[in-house]
Amino acid sequence: MPPEAEVLLRERETPEGLLVSVCDADCLGETFAHEQGQLEVTEAFYGGAEAESAETDRIVASLRRATTANLVGDRAVGLAVEAGLVDENRVLELDGTRHAQLVRL
């Protein structure tokens, strides 16, 4: 996994359950392309006043409670993979940056 970097965590309750967004802080505001589309790492979704810089234990605990989660960045995705919450073989690479989603049905 990449060296320690700031990772932003944001949680919101929705009618469908807990939505968690996690991103490496340096990905915020970036747009990553892929042959099937693009991913915009917006302040509105990943940042804002509700987002907090979080340590590994807090992020993993949040992901374990999540109904849905979106993760962007090497560190953010790496934490989920190491915790066994995301399968490394299902991680997408967009412009050299990793992206994963977690959905519990």
C-alpha positions in Angstrom: 0.0 0.0 0.0 1.2 3.5 -0.7 2.8 5.5 2.2 0.5 7.3 4.7 -1.5 10.0 3.0 -4.5 12.0 4.1 -7.7 10.1 3.4 -11.1 11.8 3.6 -14.1 10.0 5.0 -17.7 11.1 4.6 -20.8 9.3 5.8 -24.5 10.0 5.1 -27.6 8.2 6.0 -29.9 7.6 3.0 -33.3 5.9 2.7 -31.3 2.9 1.4 -28.8 2.8 4.3 -25.4 4.2 5.1 -23.5 5.7 2.1 -19.8 6.1 2.7 -17.4 7.9 0.5 -13.6 7.7 0.9 -10.9 9.3 -1.1 -7.2 10.2 -1.0 -7.2 13.9 -0.3 -5.0 14.6 -3.3 -7.7 13.1 -5.6 -10.3 15.7 -4.5 -11.3 17.9 -7.4 -9.7 15.6 -10.0 -11.4 13.9 -13.0 -10.2 10.4 -14.0 -11.0 9.0 -17.4 -11.6 5.4 -18.6 -12.7 4.0 -21.9 -16.2 3.6 -20.5 -16.5 7.0 -19.0 -15.0 9.2 -16.3 -15.1 9.7 -12.6 -15.2 13.2 -11.1 -14.0 13.3 -7.5 -16.2 16.3 -6.4 -16.1 18.3 -3.3 -19.9 17.9 -3.1 -19.7 14.1 -2.9 -16.3 13.3 -1.3 -15.5 16.5 0.6 -17.5 19.3 2.2 -17.9 20.1 5.8 -19.1 16.6 6.5 -15.9 15.0 5.3 -13.1 14.3 7.9 -9.5 13.3 7.6 -9.6 9.8 9.2 -7.3 7.1 10.4 -7.3 3.5 9.1 -9.4 2.1 12.0 -12.1 4.7 11.6 -12.3 4.2 7.8 -12.5 0.4 8.1 -15.2 0.6 10.8 -17.2 2.9 8.6 -16.9 0.7 5.6 -18.0 -2.4 7.6 -21.2 -0.5 8.5 -21.8 0.8 5.0 -24.6 -0.3 2.7 -22.9 1.4 -0.2 -19.4 2.9 -0.4 -17.4 4.6 -3.1 -13.6 4.7 -2.8 -11.0 6.6 -4.9 -7.2 6.7 -4.6 -4.5 4.2 -4.0 -4.5 4.6 -0.2 -8.4 4.6 0.2 -8.8 1.5 -2.0 -5.8 -0.2 -0.5 -7.3 0.1 3.0 -10.5 -1.6 1.8 -8.6 -4.4 0.1 -6.4 -5.0 3.1 -9.4 -5.2 5.3 -11.0 -7.9 3.0 -13.9 -5.6 2.1 -13.0 -5.2 -1.6 -11.6 -7.8 -3.9 -8.4 -6.6 -5.6 -9.5 -8.3 -8.8 -12.6 -6.0 -8.9 -10.7 -2.7 -8.5 -10.8 -0.4 -11.5 -7.9 1.7 -12.6 -8.7 5.1 -14.1 -5.8 7.2 -15.4 -3.5 5.4 -13.0 -5.8 5.9 -9.9 -7.7 3.1 -8.3 -11.5 3.2 -7.8 -13.8 0.7 -6.1 -17.4 0.4 -5.0 -18.9 -1.6 -2.3 -22.6 -2.6 -2.2 -24.3 -4.8 0.3 -27.6 -6.3 -0.7 
